Amino acid sequence: MSNIRKKVLLMGKSGSGKTSMRSVIFSNMLAQGTKTLGATIDVEHSHVRFLGNMVLNLWDCGGQEAFLDHYVSTQKDQIFSNVAILIYVFDATTVSSSSEWEKDVQYFEECIEALRGNETSSGAGVWVLVNKMDLVGQGPEGSKEREEGRRRILKEKKEELELRAREIAVSVEGRDARPIRVYGTSIWDESLYKAWSSVIHTLIPNASLIRSHLTHLRNISSSIEAVLFERQTFLVLAKSGSEIDADEDELDDVEVEGGVKGLDRKRFEKVSEIIKGFRLDCL
């Protein structure tokens, strides 16, 4: 069986945490171990195999200004061709600096414009990860005040970025493109697994068929849920019933009757983090 290759661009300014999250997800590195990582120079390529024959061709693009300029000018045709997914990483700690944030957003817009302007990548999905969310918000860690502050910041930035991406798509293609997806992340908690699971799920061939098989397994085993994890990264690939990121009003009858609404919405990502941490402890 031939390999199915999917090109994924990982972009964003230097220091936003791109290489750290890549190392945590794909290289089994603990969050504290990322402190030893150096800056990415130009583009680092890595290949990750999923589900036997699907290969993730990950391009980790250095974020220094000199590289950023080349990506959208002299290297544009090479970088932005045949892209399946663009993941742009923002540093959440810059939201308090309007000049730094605006500069980063302008580069994000240039990347979107280059992506939408390439015929081979015009239909690519776009994920935005506002990273280092653990460092924003006011009040004691774990307090309601701090959590509400983080949600407010993420909501404001999400609306801003969605609008800008939509305007660029219309100006370049003359129509709306697929909406971007925005997640707040941190390498120190399960939010990173949730965001990357969402990315990988959209790349899986026959994802709907896998979900139907999981739903059948759930039903014959009289369970509430059946979940498929990727064995190396422990990312969530698919689940039974509704979609992975479905809202409460989109649950199927078995999920509603089983009380899924009352379960922790971060349960899958927490399981991923626990199992992966346990495996690392056993090495």
C-alpha positions in Angstrom: 0.0 0.0 0.0 1.5 3.4 -1.0 2.1 6.1 1.6 -0.3 9.0 1.9 1.8 12.1 2.5 0.4 15.3 4.1 2.5 18.5 4.2 2.0 20.5 7.4 3.6 23.9 7.9 4.4 25.0 11.4 5.0 28.8 11.4 5.2 31.7 13.7 7.7 34.1 15.2 10.8 33.0 17.0 10.1 32.1 20.7 6.4 31.3 20.2 7.0 27.7 21.2 6.7 25.9 17.8 9.6 23.5 18.3 8.8 22.9 22.0 5.2 21.7 21.1 6.5 19.6 18.3 9.0 17.9 20.6 6.4 17.3 23.3 3.9 15.8 20.9 6.1 13.9 18.5 9.4 13.3 20.3 8.1 12.2 23.7 9.8 15.1 25.4 8.6 16.3 28.8 7.7 20.0 29.0 10.5 20.8 31.3 13.0 19.3 28.8 12.1 21.9 26.2 14.1 24.5 28.0 17.3 23.0 26.5 16.0 23.4 22.9 17.7 26.0 20.7 16.1 28.2 18.0 15.1 26.6 14.7 17.3 27.7 11.8 15.6 28.0 8.5 13.3 24.9 8.1 13.5 21.6 9.9 11.8 18.7 8.3 10.5 15.6 10.1 8.3 12.7 9.0 5.8 11.1 11.3 3.8 7.9 10.4 0.2 7.5 11.4 -2.2 4.6 10.8 0.3 2.5 8.9 0.5 4.4 5.6 -0.2 8.1 6.4 3.0 10.2 6.7 2.9 13.6 8.2 5.6 15.7 6.5 6.1 18.5 9.1 8.0 21.6 8.1 9.0 23.5 11.3 9.9 27.0 9.9 12.3 29.2 11.9 10.7 32.4 13.2 13.6 34.9 13.0 12.6 38.0 10.9 15.2 37.2 8.2 13.6 33.8 7.6 10.1 35.1 7.8 10.7 37.6 5.0 12.2 34.9 2.8 9.3 32.5 3.3 6.8 35.0 1.8 9.1 36.4 -0.9 11.9 34.4 -2.5 10.8 31.0 -1.0 7.1 31.4 -1.4 6.5 28.9 -4.1 8.6 26.2 -2.3 7.2 26.8 1.2 3.5 27.2 0.4 3.0 24.6 -2.3 1.0 21.4 -1.8 0.2 22.3 1.8 -2.5 20.3 3.6 -2.4 22.2 6.9 -0.9 25.5 8.1 -0.4 25.8 11.8 0.4 29.4 12.9 1.6 29.8 16.5 1.2 33.1 18.3 2.9 33.9 21.6 0.1 34.8 24.1 2.4 36.9 26.2 2.6 39.5 23.4 -1.2 40.3 23.6 -0.4 43.0 26.1 1.9 44.8 23.6 -0.2 46.1 20.8 2.8 46.8 18.6 4.3 43.3 19.0 0.9 41.6 18.5 0.1 43.7 15.4 3.5 42.9 13.9 2.9 39.2 14.4 -0.6 39.5 12.9 0.7 41.2 9.8 3.1 38.3 9.2 0.2 35.9 9.8 -1.7 37.7 7.1 1.2 37.5 4.7 1.3 33.7 5.3 -2.4 33.3 4.7 -2.2 35.4 1.5 0.7 33.3 0.2 -1.2 30.1 1.1 -4.5 31.1 -0.5 -2.6 32.4 -3.6 -1.0 29.1 -4.3 -3.3 26.9 -6.5 -2.0 23.7 -4.9 -2.8 24.9 -1.3 -5.8 27.1 -1.7 -8.0 24.5 0.1 -5.5 24.0 3.0 -6.9 24.0 6.5 -5.5 26.7 8.9 -5.1 26.3 12.6 -4.0 29.1 14.9 -2.5 28.2 18.3 -2.3 31.0 20.8 0.5 29.4 22.8 1.8 30.0 26.4 -1.7 30.7 27.7 -0.5 29.6 31.1 1.4 32.9 31.3 -1.5 35.3 30.7 -4.4 36.4 32.9 -4.5 38.1 36.3 -5.0 36.6 39.7 -3.8 33.5 41.5 -3.1 30.4 39.3 -6.2 28.2 39.1 -8.5 31.0 40.3 -11.8 31.8 38.5 -10.6 35.4 37.8 -7.5 34.1 36.0 -9.5 31.5 33.9 -12.1 34.0 32.9 -9.3 36.4 31.9 -7.7 33.8 29.7 -11.1 32.9 28.0 -11.7 36.6 27.3 -8.3 37.2 25.8 -8.6 34.1 23.6 -12.1 35.0 22.5 -11.0 38.5 21.5 -8.0 37.3 19.5 -10.0 34.5 17.9 -12.6 36.9 16.5 -9.9 39.3 15.3 -7.9 36.6 13.5 -11.0 34.9 12.0 -12.0 38.3 10.5 -8.6 39.0 9.1 -8.2 35.6 7.5 -11.7 35.8 6.0 -11.0 39.2 4.5 -7.7 37.9 2.9 -9.5 34.9 1.4 -12.1 37.1 -0.2 -9.5 39.5 -1.6 -7.3 36.7 -3.0 -9.8 34.1 -4.1 -13.0 36.3 -4.3 -14.8 34.0 -1.9 -14.7 32.8 1.7 -12.2 30.0 2.4 -12.6 27.3 5.1 -12.8 29.1 8.4 -9.7 29.0 10.5 -9.6 27.2 13.9 -8.2 28.9 16.9 -7.0 27.2 20.1 -5.4 28.4 23.3 -2.5 26.1 24.2 0.3 25.5 26.7 3.0 22.7 26.7 2.3 22.4 30.4 -1.3 21.0 30.2 -3.7 19.0 28.1 -4.7 21.9 25.8 -1.8 21.0 23.5 -3.2 17.5 22.9 -6.7 18.9 22.2 -5.4 21.3 19.5 -3.1 18.8 17.8 -5.8 16.1 17.9 -8.1 18.4 16.0 -5.4 18.9 13.4 -4.6 15.3 12.9 -8.2 14.2 12.9 -8.9 16.2 9.7 -6.0 14.5 7.9 -7.2 10.9 8.5 -8.7 9.2 5.4 -12.1 7.8 6.0 -12.5 9.4 9.4 -16.3 9.1 9.2 -15.9 5.3 8.6 -13.7 5.0 11.6 -16.2 6.9 13.7 -19.0 4.6 12.6 -17.0 1.5 13.5 -16.2 3.0 17.0 -19.9 3.8 17.4 -20.8 0.2 16.6 -18.2 -1.0 19.1 -19.6 1.3 21.7 -23.2 0.1 21.1 -22.4 -3.6 21.2 -20.3 -3.2 24.4 -23.0 -1.1 26.1 -20.5 1.7 26.7 -21.0 5.4 26.7 -17.9 6.2 24.5 -15.3 4.4 22.4 -12.1 6.4 21.6 -9.2 5.8 19.2 -5.8 7.0 20.3 -2.7 7.1 18.1 -0.2 4.7 19.7 2.9 6.8 19.6 1.7 10.3 20.3 -1.6 9.4 22.1 -3.4 12.0 20.1 -7.1 11.4 19.8 -7.8 10.2 16.2 -11.5 9.6 16.4 -14.4 8.8 18.8 -17.8 7.2 18.7 -21.1 9.1 18.3 -20.6 12.8 17.7 -17.5 14.6 16.4 -14.4 15.1 18.6 -15.1 18.8 19.2 -18.9 18.6 19.1 -21.0 20.9 21.2 -23.5 19.6 23.7 -26.5 20.0 21.4 -24.7 17.8 18.8 -24.4 14.7 20.9 -26.2 11.6 19.8 -28.9 9.8 21.9 -26.5 7.3 23.5 -24.2 10.1 24.7 -27.1 12.2 26.0 -28.6 9.2 27.9 -25.2 8.1 29.2 -24.6 11.5 30.8 -21.7 12.7 28.5 -22.8 16.3 29.1 -21.7 15.9 32.7 -18.3 14.5 31.9 -15.1 16.6 31.8 -14.8 18.2 28.3 -11.0 17.7 28.6 -11.2 14.0 29.5 -9.6 12.7 26.3 -6.6 15.1 26.4 -6.1 14.4 30.1 -6.0 10.6 29.4 -3.5 11.3 26.6 -1.3 13.3 29.0 -1.5 10.7 31.8 -0.8 7.7 29.6 2.1 9.4 27.8 3.6 10.5 31.1 3.3 7.0 32.5 5.0 5.5 29.5 7.9 8.0 29.8 8.3 7.1 33.5 8.6 3.4 32.6 11.4 4.0 30.1 
